[in-house]
Amino acid sequence: MMSPLERLVYMANQIARNFAAQGLDVAALAVADHIAAFWDPRMKAQIFAVLEGGQGAGLEPIAARAVALLRDRGAPPPQSAATKKAGGSDAG
Amino acid sequence: MAWISETDLGTKAVPAAPLVTLSIDGAEVSVPEGTSIMRAAALAGTGIPKLCATDSLEAFGSCRVCLVEIEGRAGFPASCTTPVAPGMTVRTQTEKLTQLRRGVMELYISDHPLDCLTCSANGDCELQDVAGAVGLRDVRYGYEGANHLEGCKDESNPYFTFDPAKCIVCSRCVRACDEVQGTFALTVDGRGFASHIAASQDEEFLSSECVSCGACVQACPTSALIEKEVEKVGTPDTAIVTTCAYCGVGCTFRAEMRGEQLVRMVPWKEGKANRGHSCVKGRFAWGYANHKERILNPMIRETVDQPWREVSWDEAIAHTASEFRRIQAKYGTRSVGGITSSRCTNEETYLVQKLIRQGFHNNNVDTCARVCHSPTGYGLKTTFGTSAGTQDFDSVMQADVILIIGANPTDGHPVFASRMKQRLRQGARLIVIDPRRTDIVRTPHIEADHHLPLKPGTNVAVLTAMAHVVVTEGLADEDYIRARCDWDEYAEWAAFVAQPERSPEATEALTRVPAADLRAAARLYATGGRAAIYYGLGVTEHSQGSSTVIAIANLAMATGNVGIEGAGVNPLRGQNNVQGACDMGSFPHEYSGYRHVSDTAVRESFEKAWGVALDPEPGLRIPNMLDAATEGVFKALFIQGEDILQSDPNTQHVAAGLAAMECVVVQDLFLNETANYAHVFLPGSTFLEKDGTFTNAERRIQRVRKVMHPRNGYADWEIVQLVAQAMGLGWTYTHPSEIMDEIAALTPTFARVSYAALDEHGSLQWPATEAMPAGTPTMHVDGFVRGNGHFVVTDYVPTDEKTGPRFPLLLTTGRILSQYNVGAQTRRTANVVWHPEDRLEIHPVDAENRGLRDGDWVLLRSRAGETTLRAEVTERVAPGVVYTTFHHPETQANVITTDYSDWATNCPEYKVTAVQVSASNGPSDWQESYARQTARARRIAAVAAE
């Protein structure tokens, strides 16, 4: 069974493989948009950390490009107005 | 609504036709050409006595009670089989007719028990009514002659009896089985006086081919076929129309009551989803509502190894609210979440996601559609712009070609399957793409033109190969594409699918579908007229589930099969309110109406309505919640009406996630498997005990009406409101209609939905518009909702779940007619008589190679886990493929399934698991330890005596 982090890398690569037929640039953008739309902030932060680990830790080229694109757009804030309102720190 | 016996017009309505005017008993009547005299008379308020006629069946003309006189015609024609004609003068009540009818009735009654006062159908018997109507006072023949009064009553079926002594051999049951249900299980056996109704080869009903849909019981004019519950309780005295809580067909029923006691469920003739038909689940399997295992009192415990402690509602609600607040304060705002239920109403689902967004201040809400039709939402929104099917169910009656892929409608959606079979018997052509030879491939009077038994996991390759044929053989509808889609996107897609490596020949070795068969199927789909695609979880529950939905949409657009009646892309939804749960904003990335949480304008509309700031970031999906739990950052989960431990993949992973949480709240009818890991149990209410709405697979919103008070004390929406109030939210709903008003105010696709509109129209198919106030039967008629239809290249990406020497077989899972989902409801009914355990279907060759015989216990093992169950050796599955259901927790089929999931939505890949099968002599270690844990987890502490 994969660890949660291994699963995140696997998910990013799996998304990338399904966009791969569209070519590296288009696919990377599509993967970045997909992760932006469907992953929660902590998962995004984790995959950024994987990328910044240097070696990419298993991210395939399209996925790595996508994660870099997404990171360069700016990480989502760990807190939003809503999550701050609950008074707790963010788990991520 | 008060008890009103449904009007029976005697024969079916005819299609729209010019009106014909005639005279019936001196009154002028105008009806469509082709209408029977019987129906015309009934429409004019004149009931002609009848026995073998009923308006759900074709006229038969056998009972000779409905005779009439027609001026200028000799004899006494049967009014049921005689069509009206212009200027016809009909008399329905004359002295001669009375004599004839009495004579016929004398013959019937001379061979019928005279026990009306003690008969279970007393007061609800057409034979009794007709005897009264014709003024029968004596029987000249006496009762001593040869008769059938000693016939042996068949009580084998758990829900109804057949008493041949009460049977008048009118054939209504036989015709209902043939025409309505399409099973052809009944016949009139013997000739002349020996004629009698027989099930299959004169067998008991239970062991016959009868599927217990109840159509025969409903059609029977006497008590020959009657519900056991009516025999036990008596005839009902009130009826309330409500909607079934089983599959996504959304059948409406008259809940026929005696006081607060439900006597029977009778499919409602006016129901637009089911058109007066039902299946064994909806009609009969509602006894779980009163099952002894139903939990009626709230319970809490500190840890899951403690016994449950019954507490007051106040304590349970306060404890729940305080635990969620405590955990959020300690671990963070996003450390908690919830799961909405596709078995609950739209209003209840809406409230749970509102509780999470407004009360928990995050978007960690998901729903069981995650594990079934989330790829449908993704795929159809991407291509068409709407996360829903394109047609209504009636549309199938206009289809020329029906393509079923990854669905088994005769088991999963039986009432719609009966409609489909009606159309197939009328001559529509059939293509089935499925690894298994499902029943619809060959069933009485139906045989698929093409069955493509593909290797599990190769849907995209098969559909792309079909697209290859369409494009390369010039079968695409280019005019349609130019008018309705983006031509450049089409050209790119067409170039992709036209590549030689996508051809049926190139992919045959991969898909195991003979290329010639695939080409023929593709040609039929593209050129056979109006072609409709129906699909199920065999499409979505794959690592390429979303790609397959998109590939289906591509194929439909390329052939011009979207936006017209008789065609379209039609997901067959698994649970009763999957569509509704998705519509209501149950996904972690979107609000009701499928609008992303990052959309500022949409979010602001909710912020304004709810008076709080809302999180613009997507929340966690169910598997992500479980992962986060095992990482120690997700600590509390509110689960309404779902049993994720049994229904979700890789049971041990689900168990690990749940076990890592500090507070799991389960709101349900029973202590389900998930409740083994729960700290709070809030007893839920059944669909009979609350008001609300369900939305079925055709986007049809229908009322659920309360027919009895909740045995647990509260409807589910009230329980969620209590939790919200305890968390400081100022909810003050007094009726679910107020919740729907809020949904309508905040959701464009529901803008015209209200309980008043639902009562006015009977149901509403969203979107309801000013031009179409009752809703939209066919979507995308004048153009796609998103603008141009969007062709998307779908490359085949093989699953990472591979067979090999250790795991050489492919397991696929599914369900069976008599059971529903995890079986929580149906296992607590007499339906277990048909399916008491999950079994493993295995091909004779694979069984022989392993020394296995039918009925042997086998060990089923995958990389994720192992379980044991009994084998069923059958050619329904291909060599190399095995199949089982997931209805029984003793088997826990999901111990076997893996974490692999759809790339876009994380819908689990239930349909492809590499396994090995071997002989076994007992339960697996996991089964034994799970049984022990379950016994411990379900203990309820005895309440100390006062």
Interface residues (C-beta under 8 A of the other chain):
Chain A: M1 M2 P4 R7 M11 Q14 I15 R17 N18 A20 A21 Q22 H34 A37 F38 W39 D40 P41 R42 M43 P76 Q79 S80 A81 A82 T83 K84 K85 A86 G87 G88 S89 D90 A91 G92
Chain B: Q328 A329 K330 Y331 G332 T333 R334 S335 R357 F360 H361 N362 N363 N364 F496 S543 Q544 S547 P588 H589 H596 S598 V612 A613 L614 D615 P616 E617 P618 G619 L620 R621 N624 D627 A628 T630 E631 V633 F634 N650 H653 V793 D795 V797 A864 D899 W903 A904 N906
